[in-house]
Each structure stands twice: as C-alpha cells, then as structure tokens.
Amino acid sequence: MKRIVSAIVVAGLAACQAPGPITIPGITRAPQSAEDALDAYYRTLPEEFYPTAPAGLPLPSKDSVLSRVLVGSCHDEEEAGPSDTLQRIAAEDADLFLMIGDNVYGDKDGMSYATNQAELDELRESFADLAARSDFQAVRASHPMMVAWDDHDYGANDAGREFPFRRLAERVHERFWGIENMDVGAWPGTYYARSFGPEGQRTQIIMLDTRFFRSPLTATDEYGVTGKERYIQSSDPNQDMLGNDQWTWLENQLQKPADLRLIVSSIQVLPTDGHGWESWSRLPAEQQRLYSLISETGANGVVFVSGDRHASFLYRSETALPYPAYELTASSLNVSFQDTTDEMDSAQVGEGFSQDNYGAIGIDWAAGSVDLEIKNAAGETVRQTTAQFR
C-alpha cells in the first residue's frame, strides 16, 4: 500500500508538469497536483480504514432552548488513566458539549512532534485510542456534542492549507465524529452551524474551520520574545483565514435569525498584544474582516469561543464590534504546561488559568446574558464574567 501512495505522489508531481492521463492502480485520471492524485487514492479506501467514535447522543431538537453549554479543547489521548476533567464533564448537567480542537494529539509520538505520512497512521491511531478511553465514552454517553478541529487533530503542528494530507485528515475527522453524511461532509473543510430554540430564545452555534484554508503565518524575527514568541502579524495582502467559500457561508449564517451566537474558532479571536502564538491577530486583515462582516450583517449577540492555548482566558473588547465583544478561551482538558500564567492582553478580563480546565456557558434568557466560566478539573469555577447579549 505504501508503494501505491508513493507512486501516486510521484505521479501527481509529474502531472503538474506534464498534462494528460496517467495510470495508477485502479485509477486513470489527469490530476492537476499531488494533492489531487492522493485524493483519488483516498476515495478508494474502505470504511474500516477509519476509526469511529462511540455512539453519541443526538443533538437537541431545533426547538430546544439551551441553558448550559460546556466547552473543552486540548486532550492528549495517550495520558495514562482517566482524565479528571473529562470525568467531571460527563457528570455535569448540560445541554451540549463543544469539543473544539486538539481533541487528540495525532501528530506526535510521545512528546516529539512527527511529520505524518500520506495515510496518517499516527492520526488514525490517536483517534482509535480516544474512542477506547472510558472517560471519553462517558462524555459521549452523557452529552450531545459538536466538534471542531485544530492543528493536532488536523495532522501537523500549526499547519494550514499547505498540509499535503489535509483531504484525508478531513475524512478521518468527519468519519470519526459521524458527520460525513451531514451538510459538513458535502464541502471541503469542516465548518458547520446549528441553531436551537424558538424566536426570542434561539442560540446559533457556528463552528469555524481555521485550518483547511488558512494561508501561512509569518515567522517571528525574535523567537521567544513576549508578544512575538512564534509568529508576528502578516502584511501579506493575500492573507486568508477561512477561504472564499467559508467566508461566503459565514456571511449567510450571520444573516440568519438568532438571539445568541456562539462563534467557535479553534484559535483565539480577540487577543491582539498578549502573545505571539497562533491567533486571528497574526492575520490582522482577516481579523478585521471578521469584525466587519459581523457588523455589516447586523449579527447580534456574538460571543467568541476558542481553545488551543493550554491555558484559559476571558476577554472583552469595546472596539471590535458595535457592542461589547466577549471571548471564552477554554484550554486544556489534560495538557497543562504550567501551574500559573502571567500573560496579559489589553482585552483580557482578569488572570488566565493554566491548570487543567474546561469552560461553561450559562444562558439566562430572562436577563439576556451569559455567564462565561472557567472551571478546574474538579468542576469548581475559578474565573467568571457575565456578557449581555441583548
């Protein structure tokens, strides 16, 4: 099988230089790129090639009024023993659980980041390991779930559209979570949205894909310096976060009626000056494009939700949107790197929390507000703020 993949890669590269049909075992076509050639092969893979999650609960009905949503990101499936955080989430009372990226660490062996090969063996093994964990099975049995991916369950650290095996990564993601036959399975990328509740109590949840279409980031000129740790702001006029189709789709979603909108981005949206890791601020024209689109569509009630950072934060911006904009960053479930963090962004509300944690969003329809909470592994609220959405 590896020889077939190698032949496809070589054939695809050749196809970029010499148009015309080529022959690959079982496939005769004229691919325009190595990625196209690989995709033809990927379409021949049997269903048993893909790991699948334990059966989960159906999403709430369209008329269901949501009152509590849980959020988590950054989960290492190789950690020994059940996760206190996942076990606590399974025991919580909630309408929905959003698992919003780095749901597995499928691009590393131990703690040494590797380069995935064309069949994404390590990524698929990581998802199979996640499916076998009792703590994850408990969560699946307790809460309906919506999901997004980030770099480590996409297949390569900090990767964007340049990742050569992204089309297989998408298939692995969609088949594992059982969404391949839904609308999200009909287009490139993993973005989708769902709405719950009647007029006056309607929550729209928009799951963005900040990987599949994203243009490269600009490497720092002062590695490790605060605010420039890994990346600096791009000045590329062609920078892109979501890709044309997803941007158009998002515009349409923002015009749909909703009272509260949770816009889920695997990477942070509001922070601008507190760090130099991945975030929308590293593509500043795209960050402003997002704010402008929300403003121009008249989309009310937006609250941003993000992960990725191995620490949790709360943010409030008075300038991003026509009304105060809030963000809850919930990270990580079991991949804490330090006990405390002194990071501080100009939009940040209070101190961050860097031990294992998850987020909770409590919706008070009578007051028109949401409580944004960071909860530790024991379920205790350690950070909290309240956002008005009407």
C-alpha angles and dihedrals in degrees: 000000000000089000089054091052091048090051090051093051092049092045091049092051090049090050089062088064104031119040120208136078122314128190124234121170105282093357131084114178143115106252117198094210143009088260090056091050092050091048091057089055093045090057089062096056115113123241092250088065088074126071116226133208122242112271110282136202119272118257117263114275119266089255095050115116111225118218104164132029125180124209134197142162142173108049123171108209091196094065110118118244130009118313114248088212096053091045090052091048090052090054095048124102107239142140096224143005120215113204099190111183148324083048085158133012098235098158100063141066107216102320097327111101112229135192112250116231125224098280093046093227094169094048092050091047090052092054091047089052091050091051090054096053115107093214092055091046088054091053092049090052093048108044140030108241141212118191143201130180134230133188100291094052089038090061110253135055113263091347127158134174092326092072102113096209098048094119092059090043088057091051091049091050097047095045094046092053094040096240100115093104094048127085092276089062091059097068139042112271131032103261122129142146139215133190128208133189137027127287109297092028101047121138119194117197116197116192109199127200108222095172116051097060103023119126119228120285124235114255117234122259091211108042113211097008112136109266091015101055098136111345140025129206115287122236093190108130089210096055113141134185106175109018125239097281095049092046090053091046091050091052089054092048093051090055092058116100116265138143097207124026122193107197107196118204119173088218126050121276112187105039113099111162109018099084145001100227125109114309141128088267090070086068097041097175089055092047089054090044089058093050092046093049092053090048096045094049091049090234108176131198099031118170118174121223123193145159135180101100105093086232133066127238142174122218139187126188124189094190109041096077136016087263131035109294121212133194133193115200111193115187142175127020095183109341102086113162100188142010097236139017130206094193112135128181124190089245095046122121108214128318125330122245117225105178121094109299150143135211133246128198114198115193120209105191095182092055095036091232143116127216109219109203137181111207127192124229090276092055095253118143108243101166129023143169135168125231126195114220099181 
